[in-house]
């Protein structure tokens, strides 16, 4: 039976929420294998001069642990 681990990561983007999520997955994929899913816990938009300047997400990234 596979074991699944979950880590929480925070990512941001000046482009979009989707880009912030993609960045979170890409960064995790540098050191983690077998990523199965991403659950977006929270979304935040930063405002500068009355305009949205960046987007932030808090994500739970789930991945399967290799069996020994």
C-alpha positions as CSV (number, residue, x, y, z in Angstrom):
1,X,0.0,0.0,0.0
2,X,1.5,3.4,-1.0
3,X,2.2,6.0,1.6
4,X,1.3,9.6,0.6
5,X,3.1,12.6,2.2
6,X,1.7,16.2,2.2
7,X,3.8,19.3,2.5
8,X,2.7,22.9,2.6
9,X,4.3,25.5,0.4
10,X,3.8,29.2,-0.3
11,X,4.3,30.6,-3.8
12,X,3.6,33.9,-5.5
13,X,3.5,35.4,-9.0
14,X,3.0,38.8,-10.6
15,X,1.2,37.2,-13.5
16,X,-1.7,35.1,-12.1
17,X,-3.0,32.6,-9.5
18,X,-2.4,29.8,-12.0
19,X,1.2,30.9,-12.5
20,X,1.7,30.9,-8.7
21,X,0.4,27.3,-8.5
22,X,2.6,26.2,-11.4
23,X,5.6,27.8,-9.8
24,X,4.9,25.9,-6.5
25,X,4.7,22.6,-8.4
26,X,7.8,23.3,-10.5
27,X,9.8,24.2,-7.4
28,X,8.7,21.1,-5.5
29,X,9.4,18.9,-8.5
30,X,13.1,19.9,-8.3
31,X,13.5,17.7,-5.2
32,X,10.3,15.6,-4.9
33,X,9.1,12.8,-7.2
34,X,5.7,11.3,-7.7
35,X,3.7,14.5,-7.1
36,X,0.0,13.5,-7.3
37,X,-2.0,16.6,-6.5
38,X,-2.1,20.2,-5.2
39,X,-4.7,21.5,-2.9
40,X,-4.9,25.3,-2.8
41,X,-5.7,26.2,0.8
42,X,-5.6,30.0,0.4
43,X,-5.3,32.6,-2.2
44,X,-4.2,36.2,-1.6
45,X,-3.7,39.2,-3.8
46,X,-1.3,42.0,-2.9
47,X,-2.4,45.5,-3.9
48,X,-0.1,48.5,-4.8
49,X,-1.5,51.9,-5.8
50,X,-5.0,50.5,-5.9
51,X,-4.1,47.7,-8.4
52,X,-3.3,44.0,-7.9
53,X,0.4,43.7,-8.0
54,X,0.9,40.0,-7.2
55,X,-0.9,36.8,-6.3
56,X,0.0,34.4,-3.5
57,X,-1.1,30.9,-2.8
58,X,-0.7,28.5,0.1
59,X,-0.8,24.9,-1.3
60,X,-0.7,21.4,0.1
61,X,1.4,19.2,-2.3
62,X,0.7,15.5,-2.1
63,X,3.2,12.9,-3.3
64,X,3.7,9.1,-3.1
65,X,6.7,7.9,-1.1
66,X,8.9,5.3,-2.9
67,X,8.6,1.8,-1.5
68,X,11.8,0.3,-0.2
